[in-house]
């Protein structure tokens, strides 16, 4: 009897496993077919529809292809591309089937440059006479900045709103390195090149405090000015509300004019029905962003192309991947745009804190060559700092948001001496044999000698001289003038314009308008975005390969895998870097 019980249980388990596998295969094939069919057929939108923008997801520069979008798969995390989002809002502005926007936002996951771009797109939508209603149970500071552009800002009666100014927190790793016996060997130029401070200090330097304080004060001033205009409240009044944290509950938020009404979701629905002229309890035609963006085509028959090359992420040598700007990939894209007669102008869209100095210079060269034959405009997003600014400085015109974080013209080099960690923590030792007085210059298995340290410092200073010389040439300044605003110091877009590092304060559309005007194609052009995204299948296979490698390493290293991951992260900092000083998160 026990044998049959075991046998039947085993069979049942197999049947369940096969059933789950079949369901996953059906979902996969359905999503794949749906993705393929979406290229040919546009989604139909009903009359009196409301565009539902739920923006509580990571905001990237471009959408990532996801044929499983909308399917209830466990652990799925979606994202929204800023540029496609703006195109979608722009189309909804003139779409007679869209009556208004329902803005659903609590926890904004992006920087303040992108937040301002979204906000400007919403204000442009309202200029058509259509309405925007925002509702949430909770608004962070950045989320409120965006939703303040709405006609009505609604909040749950028991909800919360943050409106107490901005803050930056920097993490420091010196004590961790001391415990692990990891010794950073640092070479830098400039008083403000504080990217390496987390490796060598336990708190901020005075110079870093100075620049960070000025940075967030400048961004906060822009935010208050924008909110003041939308909410019809004086800037000085808003500043007092934030500085004194006068918003302590939902009632005070209404009394101070930040929130229009305290309502529950059913009341929000009644509000929308009233705007749509619907009867009580009638269904509302909500159209989600993912569906609506597939309801129209941006295809143009124009033969004049504006190539938008999107540089989003850390700068590294080699091929690009999600979250990285690979110099080989982007240099090739710029080269192809330069030699393509259909491309009349190039817009470099930059959202990067920097990275490898060498990789930055490789791309700078291609941008410089492109400017000799056609207009090249830089459009800065949240960040275009250090290596990100390296890309911009060769362009004809640089456009930034007032809240963009840019500058950081400086260089540092760092190598991590892991010899004590490897010996004392893991039990691995090394010995080197060499033919000359200088051994391997990039090594983690031993400390550098004094002559080797001198070589690294000299190399770092030479890269800085090259960086500042090229920046001065691009900005039509003397090197002496340029160095006064360099030294690795970070600026907002507004501060950078005052100092000649940025030409125009504006958004992506302003950069496009400048490019088309310079190319003489204002009324006849189309936008094409590069690099062309990998297909879902390519991304899926790549992820499968990476997951297989991760599992193999996890099995091999066991509890040491987390240490391996941390060391892998440090590898990005090895060598000479044109990178923004610190991992910057503004709250």
C-alpha positions in Angstrom: 0.0 0.0 0.0 2.8 2.4 0.9 4.4 1.7 -2.5 1.2 2.7 -4.3 0.9 5.9 -2.1 4.4 6.9 -3.0 3.9 6.0 -6.6 0.7 8.0 -6.9 2.2 11.0 -5.0 5.2 10.9 -7.4 2.8 10.8 -10.4 0.8 13.7 -9.0 3.9 15.8 -8.4 5.0 15.1 -12.0 1.6 16.0 -13.4 1.6 19.3 -11.4 5.2 20.1 -12.5 4.2 19.4 -16.2 1.1 21.5 -15.8 3.1 24.5 -14.5 5.6 24.0 -17.3 2.8 24.0 -19.9 1.2 27.1 -18.4 4.6 28.9 -18.5 5.1 27.8 -22.1 1.6 29.1 -23.1 2.3 32.4 -21.4 5.7 32.7 -23.2 4.2 31.9 -26.6 1.2 34.1 -26.0 3.5 37.0 -25.0 5.8 36.4 -28.0 2.9 36.2 -30.5 1.4 39.3 -28.9 4.7 41.2 -29.1 5.1 40.2 -32.8 1.5 41.2 -33.6 1.9 44.5 -31.9 4.3 45.5 -34.6 1.6 45.2 -37.2 -1.7 46.2 -35.4 -2.4 49.2 -33.3 -4.4 49.0 -30.1 -7.9 50.5 -30.4 -8.8 53.2 -27.9 -12.5 53.9 -26.9 -14.1 57.3 -26.8 -14.0 59.2 -23.5 -10.9 57.4 -22.3 -8.6 58.5 -19.5 -4.8 57.9 -19.8 -3.7 56.2 -16.6 -0.1 57.0 -15.8 1.2 54.9 -13.0 4.8 56.1 -12.6 5.8 54.2 -9.4 8.5 52.3 -11.4 12.1 52.9 -12.4 12.4 55.6 -15.1 15.0 54.9 -17.7 15.8 56.9 -20.8 14.2 54.4 -23.2 11.7 51.7 -22.8 13.0 48.1 -22.5 11.2 45.6 -24.7 9.1 43.3 -22.6 6.6 41.0 -24.3 5.4 39.8 -20.8 4.3 43.4 -20.0 0.9 43.3 -18.3 1.0 39.6 -17.5 0.7 38.7 -13.8 4.1 37.0 -13.5 5.7 36.8 -10.0 8.6 39.1 -9.3 8.1 41.1 -12.5 9.5 44.6 -12.3 8.7 46.9 -15.1 10.2 50.3 -16.1 9.2 53.2 -18.1 11.3 55.0 -20.7 11.3 58.8 -20.3 11.5 59.6 -24.0 8.6 57.2 -25.1 6.6 58.5 -22.1 6.9 62.0 -23.3 6.0 61.0 -26.9 2.9 59.3 -25.5 1.8 62.3 -23.4 2.3 64.5 -26.5 0.2 62.2 -28.6 -2.6 62.1 -26.0 -2.6 65.9 -26.0 -4.2 65.9 -29.5 -6.0 62.5 -29.4 -9.8 63.2 -29.4 -10.4 59.9 -27.6 -8.3 60.9 -24.6 -10.2 63.3 -22.2 -7.6 63.7 -19.6 -4.9 62.0 -17.5 -5.2 60.2 -14.2 -1.8 60.6 -12.6 -1.0 57.8 -10.1 2.4 58.5 -8.4 3.7 58.0 -4.8 7.3 56.9 -5.0 9.1 58.5 -7.9 12.2 56.5 -8.9 14.4 58.9 -10.8 16.4 62.1 -10.7 15.2 65.7 -10.7 16.3 66.4 -14.3 13.9 63.6 -15.5 11.2 64.7 -13.0 11.3 68.2 -14.5 11.0 66.7 -18.1 7.9 64.7 -17.1 6.5 67.8 -15.4 7.0 69.9 -18.5 5.3 67.3 -20.7 2.3 67.3 -18.3 2.1 71.1 -18.5 2.3 71.0 -22.2 -0.6 68.4 -22.2 -2.7 70.8 -20.1 -2.1 73.6 -22.6 -4.6 71.8 -24.9 -7.4 72.4 -22.4 -7.5 68.9 -21.2 -7.3 68.1 -17.5 -4.9 66.1 -15.2 -6.1 64.7 -11.8 -3.5 63.2 -9.4 -4.3 61.0 -6.5 -2.3 58.9 -4.1 -2.2 57.7 -0.5 1.3 59.1 -0.1 3.6 61.6 -1.9 7.3 61.7 -1.6 9.0 65.1 -2.2 9.9 64.2 -5.8 6.5 62.7 -6.5 4.8 65.8 -5.2 7.0 68.0 -7.4 5.7 66.1 -10.5 2.0 65.9 -9.5 1.9 69.6 -8.5 1.6 70.2 -12.3 -1.9 68.6 -12.2 -5.2 70.6 -12.2 -6.2 68.8 -9.0 -3.9 67.1 -6.5 -5.9 64.7 -4.3 -4.7 62.8 -1.2 -6.2 60.0 0.9 -7.5 61.5 4.2 -5.2 59.2 6.2 -2.3 59.6 3.8 1.0 61.4 4.0 3.0 64.0 2.0 6.7 64.9 2.3 7.5 68.6 1.9 10.5 69.4 4.0 13.3 70.0 1.6 16.0 67.9 0.1 18.8 65.9 1.6 21.8 63.9 0.3 23.4 61.0 2.2 26.8 59.6 1.2 28.0 56.2 2.3 31.6 55.7 3.5 33.4 52.3 3.3 36.7 53.0 5.1 35.8 51.0 8.2 34.6 48.1 6.1 37.8 48.1 4.1 39.8 48.3 7.3 37.9 45.2 8.6 38.4 43.3 5.4 42.1 44.5 5.1 41.5 46.1 1.7 43.7 49.0 1.0 42.7 51.6 -1.6 45.6 53.2 -3.5 44.3 56.5 -4.6 45.6 59.1 -7.1 43.6 62.2 -7.8 43.7 65.8 -9.1 41.6 68.7 -7.8 40.2 69.7 -4.4 36.7 68.6 -5.3 37.4 65.2 -6.8 35.6 63.5 -3.9 34.5 60.3 -5.7 37.2 58.5 -3.7 36.3 59.9 -0.3 34.0 57.0 0.6 37.1 54.7 0.2 39.5 56.8 2.3 37.4 58.9 4.8 34.7 58.2 7.4 32.8 61.5 6.7 32.6 64.3 4.1 35.4 66.7 3.5 34.7 70.4 3.8 34.9 70.8 0.0 32.4 68.0 -0.6 30.0 69.5 2.0 30.3 72.8 0.3 29.4 71.5 -3.2 26.6 69.2 -2.0 25.0 72.0 0.0 25.1 74.4 -2.9 23.9 71.6 -5.3 20.7 70.7 -3.4 20.0 74.3 -2.5 20.0 75.2 -6.2 17.8 72.2 -7.2 15.4 72.9 -4.3 15.1 76.6 -5.5 14.1 75.4 -9.0 11.6 73.0 -7.6 10.0 75.6 -5.3 9.8 78.1 -8.2 8.0 75.5 -10.4 5.6 74.4 -7.7 4.9 78.0 -6.8 3.8 78.8 -10.4 1.6 75.7 -10.6 0.0 76.0 -7.2 -0.2 79.9 -7.2 1.8 80.2 -4.0 4.7 82.5 -3.3 8.1 81.0 -3.4 9.0 82.5 0.0 5.8 80.9 1.4 6.7 77.5 0.1 10.3 77.8 1.4 9.0 78.6 4.8 6.6 75.6 4.7 9.5 73.3 3.8 12.1 74.8 6.1 9.9 74.7 9.1 8.2 71.4 8.1 4.8 72.9 8.6 3.1 70.0 6.8 2.5 67.6 9.6 -0.7 66.0 8.5 -3.1 65.8 5.6 -5.3 68.7 6.9 -2.3 71.0 7.1 -1.4 70.1 3.6 -4.8 71.3 2.4 -4.8 74.4 4.6 -1.4 75.4 3.2 -2.6 75.0 -0.4 -0.4 72.0 -1.4 -3.3 69.6 -1.6 -6.8 70.4 -3.1 -8.9 67.8 -1.4 -8.8 64.7 0.9 -10.7 61.9 -0.7 -11.0 58.2 -1.0 -10.6 56.3 -4.3 -14.3 55.9 -4.9 -14.6 59.7 -4.6 -11.8 60.1 -7.1 -13.7 57.9 -9.5 -16.9 60.1 -9.0 -14.7 63.1 -9.7 -13.5 61.6 -13.0 -17.1 60.5 -13.9 -18.2 64.1 -13.5 -15.5 65.3 -15.8 -16.4 62.7 -18.4 -20.1 63.3 -18.1 -20.9 59.7 -17.0 -23.7 58.4 -14.8 -23.0 57.3 -11.3 -21.3 53.8 -11.1 -20.7 53.9 -14.9 -17.3 52.2 -15.8 -14.4 54.6 -16.6 -12.3 53.7 -19.7 -8.9 53.8 -18.1 -6.1 53.2 -20.6 -2.7 52.3 -19.1 0.5 53.7 -20.5 1.7 50.3 -21.8 -1.4 49.8 -23.8 -1.8 53.4 -25.0 1.7 53.7 -26.4 0.8 50.9 -28.8 -2.2 52.7 -30.1 -0.3 55.0 -32.4 2.7 55.0 -34.6 5.5 57.6 -34.8 6.4 56.5 -38.3 7.4 59.3 -40.7 8.0 59.2 -44.4 10.6 62.0 -44.1 14.0 61.3 -45.6 15.7 63.6 -43.1 16.7 61.8 -40.0 17.7 63.2 -36.6 19.8 60.5 -34.9 19.2 60.4 -31.2 22.0 58.4 -29.6 21.0 57.5 -26.0 23.9 57.2 -23.6 22.4 55.9 -20.3 24.5 54.4 -17.5 28.1 54.0 -16.4 30.8 54.4 -19.0 32.9 51.3 -19.6 35.1 50.1 -22.4 33.7 47.5 -24.9 30.1 46.6 -25.8 27.1 48.3 -24.3 24.6 46.5 -22.2 21.6 47.5 -20.1 22.8 50.2 -17.7 26.2 50.7 -19.3 27.5 52.9 -22.0 30.0 50.7 -23.9 32.6 52.8 -25.8 32.8 50.4 -28.7 29.0 50.4 -29.2 28.5 54.1 -28.9 31.6 55.1 -31.0 30.3 52.9 -33.8 26.8 54.4 -33.5 28.2 57.9 -33.7 30.5 56.9 -36.6 27.5 55.5 -38.5 25.4 58.6 -37.9 28.3 60.8 -39.1 28.7 58.9 -42.4 25.0 58.4 -43.1 23.7 61.0 -45.6 20.1 60.6 -44.4 21.2 61.8 -40.9 21.0 65.6 -40.9 21.9 66.1 -37.3 22.8 64.2 -34.1 21.4 64.6 -30.6 23.5 62.9 -27.9 21.1 62.2 -25.0 23.2 61.8 -21.9 22.3 60.3 -18.5 25.6 59.3 -17.0 27.7 59.9 -13.9 30.8 59.0 -15.9 33.2 56.1 -15.7 36.3 55.0 -17.6 38.4 58.0 -18.7 39.7 56.1 -21.7 36.3 55.0 -22.9 35.0 58.5 -22.5 37.8 59.8 -24.7 37.2 57.2 -27.4 33.6 58.4 -27.7 34.6 62.1 -27.5 36.8 61.6 -30.6 33.9 60.3 -32.6 31.6 63.1 -31.5 34.3 65.6 -32.4 34.6 64.2 -35.9 30.8 64.2 -36.3 30.7 68.0 -35.5 32.9 68.6 -38.5 30.2 67.4 -40.9 26.8 68.0 -39.2 25.2 69.6 -36.1 25.7 67.6 -32.9 23.6 68.7 -29.9 24.0 67.4 -26.3 20.8 66.9 -24.3 21.5 66.3 -20.6 19.1 64.3 -18.4 19.5 63.7 -14.7 23.3 63.4 -14.9 25.9 64.4 -17.4 28.9 64.5 -15.0 32.6 63.8 -15.4 32.7 61.2 -18.2 29.2 62.2 -19.1 30.3 65.8 -19.5 33.3 64.5 -21.6 30.7 63.4 -24.2 28.9 66.7 -24.1 31.9 69.1 -24.3 32.6 68.2 -28.0 29.1 69.1 -29.1 28.0 72.3 -30.9 25.4 73.2 -28.2 24.8 71.8 -24.7 21.2 71.7 -23.4 20.5 70.9 -19.7 17.7 71.1 -17.2 18.4 73.6 -14.3 18.2 70.5 -12.1 20.7 68.4 -14.2 23.8 67.4 -12.3 26.8 68.1 -14.5 30.5 69.3 -14.5 32.8 67.2 -12.3 35.6 67.8 -14.7 38.3 65.8 -13.0 40.1 62.5 -12.9 41.0 60.0 -10.2 42.7 56.6 -10.3 42.3 53.9 -7.8 43.7 50.4 -7.4 42.7 48.1 -4.5 45.4 46.2 -2.7 43.7 42.9 -1.8 46.8 41.1 -0.8 46.1 41.1 3.0 42.4 40.2 2.4 43.3 37.3 0.1 46.0 36.1 2.5 44.3 36.5 5.9 40.7 36.0 4.9 40.8 33.4 2.1 44.3 32.0 2.4 45.7 32.8 -1.1 49.2 34.3 -1.5 51.0 35.5 -4.7 54.6 36.1 -5.8 55.7 38.1 -8.8 58.7 37.6 -11.1 59.6 40.5 -13.4 62.3 41.5 -15.9 62.5 45.2 -14.9 62.2 47.5 -11.9 58.4 48.1 -12.5 56.0 45.1 -12.3 52.4 44.9 -13.3 50.8 48.3 -12.9 47.2 47.0 -12.6 47.2 44.5 -9.8 45.2 43.6 -6.7 47.6 41.0 -5.4 50.2 43.3 -3.9 50.7 46.9 -2.9 52.3 49.3 -5.5 55.9 50.3 -5.1 56.8 54.0 -4.7 58.0 54.2 -8.3 54.8 52.6 -9.5 52.7 55.1 -7.4 54.6 58.0 -9.0 53.7 56.6 -12.4 50.0 56.4 -11.5 50.0 59.9 -10.1 51.7 61.3 -13.2 49.3 59.4 -15.5 46.3 60.8 -13.6 47.6 64.3 -13.9 48.2 63.9 -17.6 44.7 62.6 -18.2 43.3 65.6 -16.2 45.4 68.0 -18.4 44.0 66.3 -21.5 40.4 66.5 -20.1 40.6 70.2 -19.2 42.4 71.1 -22.4 39.7 69.5 -24.6 36.9 70.9 -22.4 38.4 74.4 -22.7 38.6 74.0 -26.5 35.0 72.8 -26.7 33.7 75.7 -24.5 35.9 78.3 -26.2 37.7 79.2 -22.9 41.3 79.3 -21.9 42.5 76.3 -19.9 43.1 78.6 -16.9 39.5 79.8 -17.0 38.3 76.2 -17.3 40.3 74.9 -14.4 38.7 77.5 -12.1 35.4 75.6 -12.5 36.9 72.2 -12.9 38.8 70.4 -10.1 36.1 67.7 -10.1 33.5 70.1 -8.8 29.8 69.2 -9.5 27.3 71.8 -10.6 23.6 71.9 -11.4 22.6 72.8 -15.0 21.7 76.3 -13.8 25.1 76.8 -12.1 26.9 75.3 -15.1 25.2 77.7 -17.5 26.3 80.7 -15.4 29.9 79.4 -15.7 29.8 78.6 -19.4 29.7 74.8 -19.2 26.1 74.7 -20.6 24.6 76.8 -23.4 20.8 76.5 -23.0 18.5 75.5 -20.1 15.8 73.4 -21.6 14.5 69.9 -22.2 14.9 67.2 -24.8 12.5 68.9 -27.2 14.6 72.1 -27.0 17.6 70.1 -28.1 15.7 68.6 -31.0 14.5 72.0 -32.1 18.1 73.4 -32.0 19.3 70.4 -34.0 16.6 70.7 -36.7 17.1 74.4 -37.0 20.8 74.1 -37.4 20.2 71.4 -40.0 17.5 73.4 -41.8 14.9 70.7 -41.5 12.5 72.1 -38.9 9.4 71.1 -40.9 10.5 67.8 -42.4 12.3 65.3 -40.2 11.9 62.1 -38.3 13.6 60.9 -35.1 15.5 57.6 -34.9 16.9 56.2 -31.6 20.2 54.4 -31.3 21.6 51.9 -30.2 18.7 49.8 -31.6 17.4 47.7 -28.7 18.1 44.0 -28.6 15.2 41.8 -29.3 13.5 40.1 -26.3 14.9 36.8 -27.3 18.4 38.1 -27.4 18.0 39.7 -24.0 16.4 36.6 -22.6 19.2 34.3 -23.8 21.8 36.7 -22.5 20.1 36.8 -19.1 19.9 33.0 -19.1 23.6 32.8 -19.7 24.4 35.3 -16.9 22.0 33.4 -14.5 23.8 30.1 -15.3 27.2 31.7 -14.6 25.8 33.2 -11.3 24.5 29.8 -10.2 27.8 28.1 -11.0 29.8 30.7 -9.0 27.3 30.5 -6.1 27.8 26.8 -5.9 31.6 27.1 -6.2 32.1 30.0 -3.8 29.3 29.3 -1.3 29.2 31.9 1.5 32.1 33.8 -0.2 29.9 34.7 -3.2 28.7 38.0 -1.7 32.3 39.0 -1.1 33.0 38.2 -4.8 30.1 40.5 -5.8 31.5 43.3 -3.8 35.0 42.9 -5.3 33.4 42.7 -8.8 31.8 46.1 -8.1 35.2 47.5 -7.0 36.6 46.4 -10.4 34.7 49.2 -12.1 36.7 51.7 -10.2 40.1 50.1 -11.1 42.3 52.4 -13.2 41.8 56.0 -14.3 38.2 57.3 -13.9 36.3 60.3 -15.1 33.4 59.6 -12.7 31.0 61.7 -10.6 32.2 62.2 -7.1 30.0 59.9 -5.0 26.9 57.7 -5.6 24.4 60.6 -5.4 20.9 60.0 -4.1 18.8 63.1 -3.4 15.9 62.5 -1.1 
